[in-house]
Amino acid sequence: MGEGGAKRRMRGIAPRKDFRCGANPSPKRVCRTVLVALSHKGRGHINERRCSLRMPGGNQKMSARYEELKGLKNIGQKYAYTDREVMLYACGIGLGADPMDENELAFVNEGTFTPRPLKVVPTFASVAAWGSGPGEMNLNRVMVVDGERDITFHQPLPVAAHITADSSVLEVYDKGKDKGVVISHQTVLKNEKGEKLATLVASRFARGDGGFGGPNLTQPDPHKIPARAPDKTIDIVTRPDQALVYRLCGDRNPLHSDPEFAKKAGFPRPILHGMCTYGITCRGVLQTYADYDASAFRQHVARFSSPVYPGETVTMDLWKDGNTISFEAKVKSRGVTVIKNGKTVLG
Ligand SMILES: CCCCCCC[C@@H](O)CC(=O)SCCNC(=O)CCNC(=O)[C@H](O)C(C)(C)COP(=O)(O)OP(=O)(O)OC[C@H]1O[C@@H](n2cnc3c(N)ncnc32)[C@H](O)[C@@H]1OP(=O)(O)O
């Protein structure tokens, strides 16, 4: 028997099933849910492909798949990290590329010679409990992309910690067979005293799994970008090997490192992790409006509208209105917007 998941997590290592979208959907599990639903509700009929349960008498359509996803919850997942993970994440989002830049060194060097207290990038919260989540979603993982991320920072993250992650699915938006399904889920990170460190809301866009029925829900409107010209524009260069470094922070999805897998998913080559681009936009706000003060961040939100390829330059447009920074990001060389509806709240 190998090392157990809980033990690996305590040692700051992602559990073995660290890419959790599930390569092999488990029909057994879905059908068990249907059987339970059937035994409770009596009559009904099962739609074989998606195990959709249609109740007789009226047009109420209940989807067992919807119920299965909506019910996922995983409370009390234990993790630990050290300054090693903190610095690796900072390198993973490209900080420290200029070894003479003291502002960036503060995130990638613990100051064993020149006293320099290590700072933690706020969006490190996204990998601090990598592998946590509400449970197995049984999605076609080749077709899953990260859709949106919204992190609320309750207090600055320590440079090393034992933390607990409580995860649950918030909502499931079935966009239809041709579009896919958006699953919104939340993870709350707490320190050993039980105080909240960060609340992460993630939306995964599963392009191959829509059309199973369920309530007709509309996603909340994303943050609106001001209509005026940007107040500031900055360029952030990514390295050709950026995804190969970033994946060591936890997300080993082959979409970011294996050309054959990327082709299967419809991309000409491996794409950068959405969460790496997310961290890069956090860098952009840190350097432009926060004077590299990580403790100033209250919230950071972004929607991934198109992938970035490692090695590309990300151009970020920023708008400041009081404590709210709005942002978008483009890859000018391809003429695409890669981040939309971005918002940071500083305090
Ligand atoms: C914890 C989570 C982790 C999950 C596992 C992921 C592991 C990671 O390793 C994977 C990654 O990092 S992938 C890289 C980052 N993500 C991307 O590059 C995605 C880029 N975006 C796209 O491809 C499309 O916008 C796409 C496909 C997202 C949408 O394109 P379209 O279908 O053309 O969208 P559109 O027609 O404009 O809109 C349809 C409805 O969907 C809503 N929507 C659009 N973009 C969204 C997005 N990014 N996130 C969430 N919802 C989104 C729209 O509002 C619209 O809704 P409605 O039908 O209600 O009007």
The ligand as a Tripos MOL2 file, in Angstrom:
@<TRIPOS>MOLECULE
LIG
   60    62     1     0     0
SMALL
NO_CHARGES

@<TRIPOS>ATOM
      1 C1        -10.9330   24.2150   -9.8210 C.3       1 LIG1
      2 C2        -11.1940   24.3600  -11.2640 C.3       1 LIG1
      3 C3        -10.2090   23.6030  -12.0050 C.3       1 LIG1
      4 C4        -10.8310   22.8240  -13.0920 C.3       1 LIG1
      5 C5         -9.8470   21.9600  -13.7680 C.3       1 LIG1
      6 C6         -9.0720   22.7690  -14.7310 C.3       1 LIG1
      7 C7         -7.6360   22.3880  -14.6400 C.3       1 LIG1
      8 C8         -6.7070   23.3710  -15.3060 C.3       1 LIG1
      9 O1         -5.4710   22.7000  -15.3870 O.3       1 LIG1
     10 C9         -7.2220   23.7490  -16.6890 C.3       1 LIG1
     11 C10        -6.7750   25.0870  -17.1020 C.2       1 LIG1
     12 O2         -6.0400   25.7940  -16.4790 O.2       1 LIG1
     13 S1         -7.3910   25.6250  -18.5950 S.3       1 LIG1
     14 C11        -6.6470   27.2080  -18.8700 C.3       1 LIG1
     15 C12        -7.4510   28.3600  -18.4130 C.3       1 LIG1
     16 N1         -8.7510   28.4510  -19.0030 N.am      1 LIG1
     17 C13        -8.9180   28.7890  -20.2980 C.2       1 LIG1
     18 O3         -7.9930   28.9940  -21.0460 O.2       1 LIG1
     19 C14       -10.3400   28.9460  -20.7680 C.3       1 LIG1
     20 C15       -10.4460   30.0400  -21.7690 C.3       1 LIG1
     21 N2        -11.8200   30.2940  -22.1170 N.am      1 LIG1
     22 C16       -12.4720   29.6220  -23.0860 C.2       1 LIG1
     23 O4        -11.8990   28.7420  -23.7220 O.2       1 LIG1
     24 C17       -13.9050   29.9770  -23.3530 C.3       1 LIG1
     25 O5        -14.1350   31.2830  -22.8860 O.3       1 LIG1
     26 C18       -14.9200   29.0260  -22.6520 C.3       1 LIG1
     27 C19       -14.7780   27.6180  -23.2330 C.3       1 LIG1
     28 C20       -14.7050   28.9770  -21.1460 C.3       1 LIG1
     29 C21       -16.3280   29.5290  -22.9310 C.3       1 LIG1
     30 O6        -16.4330   29.7390  -24.3080 O.3       1 LIG1
     31 P1        -17.8440   29.8300  -25.0180 P.3       1 LIG1
     32 O7        -18.6090   28.5740  -24.8070 O.co2     1 LIG1
     33 O8        -17.6110   30.2720  -26.4250 O.co2     1 LIG1
     34 O9        -18.5100   30.9870  -24.1800 O.3       1 LIG1
     35 P2        -19.6390   31.9830  -24.5640 P.3       1 LIG1
     36 O10       -20.4350   31.5030  -25.7330 O.co2     1 LIG1
     37 O11       -19.0250   33.3270  -24.6160 O.co2     1 LIG1
     38 O12       -20.5470   31.9220  -23.2670 O.3       1 LIG1
     39 C22       -21.3600   30.7990  -22.9720 C.3       1 LIG1
     40 C23       -21.8900   30.9270  -21.5560 C.3       1 LIG1
     41 O13       -20.8290   30.6260  -20.6230 O.3       1 LIG1
     42 C24       -20.5310   31.7700  -19.8180 C.3       1 LIG1
     43 N3        -19.0860   31.8940  -19.8050 N.ar      1 LIG1
     44 C25       -18.3000   32.3220  -20.7980 C.ar      1 LIG1
     45 N4        -17.0120   32.2530  -20.4450 N.ar      1 LIG1
     46 C26       -16.9920   31.7740  -19.1880 C.ar      1 LIG1
     47 C27       -15.9410   31.4850  -18.2900 C.ar      1 LIG1
     48 N5        -14.6660   31.6940  -18.6000 N.pl3     1 LIG1
     49 N6        -16.2600   30.9910  -17.0720 N.ar      1 LIG1
     50 C28       -17.5370   30.7860  -16.7190 C.ar      1 LIG1
     51 N7        -18.5900   31.0550  -17.5520 N.ar      1 LIG1
     52 C29       -18.3060   31.5360  -18.7690 C.ar      1 LIG1
     53 C30       -21.1800   32.9650  -20.4880 C.3       1 LIG1
     54 O14       -21.5760   33.9230  -19.5460 O.3       1 LIG1
     55 C31       -22.3640   32.3280  -21.1840 C.3       1 LIG1
     56 O15       -23.4040   32.1670  -20.2390 O.3       1 LIG1
     57 P3        -24.9350   32.2220  -20.7110 P.3       1 LIG1
     58 O16       -25.1130   31.0350  -21.6150 O.co2     1 LIG1
     59 O17       -25.6920   32.1020  -19.4420 O.co2     1 LIG1
     60 O18       -25.1010   33.5270  -21.3960 O.co2     1 LIG1
@<TRIPOS>BOND
     1     1     2 1
     2     2     3 1
     3     3     4 1
     4     4     5 1
     5     5     6 1
     6     6     7 1
     7     7     8 1
     8     8     9 1
     9     8    10 1
    10    10    11 1
    11    11    12 2
    12    11    13 1
    13    13    14 1
    14    14    15 1
    15    15    16 1
    16    16    17 1
    17    17    18 2
    18    17    19 1
    19    19    20 1
    20    20    21 1
    21    21    22 1
    22    22    23 2
    23    22    24 1
    24    24    25 1
    25    24    26 1
    26    26    27 1
    27    26    28 1
    28    26    29 1
    29    29    30 1
    30    30    31 1
    31    31    32 2
    32    31    33 1
    33    31    34 1
    34    34    35 1
    35    35    36 2
    36    35    37 1
    37    35    38 1
    38    38    39 1
    39    39    40 1
    40    40    41 1
    41    40    55 1
    42    41    42 1
    43    42    43 1
    44    42    53 1
    45    43    44 ar
    46    43    52 ar
    47    44    45 ar
    48    45    46 ar
    49    46    47 ar
    50    46    52 ar
    51    47    48 1
    52    47    49 ar
    53    49    50 ar
    54    50    51 ar
    55    51    52 ar
    56    53    54 1
    57    53    55 1
    58    55    56 1
    59    56    57 1
    60    57    58 2
    61    57    59 1
    62    57    60 1
@<TRIPOS>SUBSTRUCTURE
     1 LIG1         1 GROUP 0 **** ****
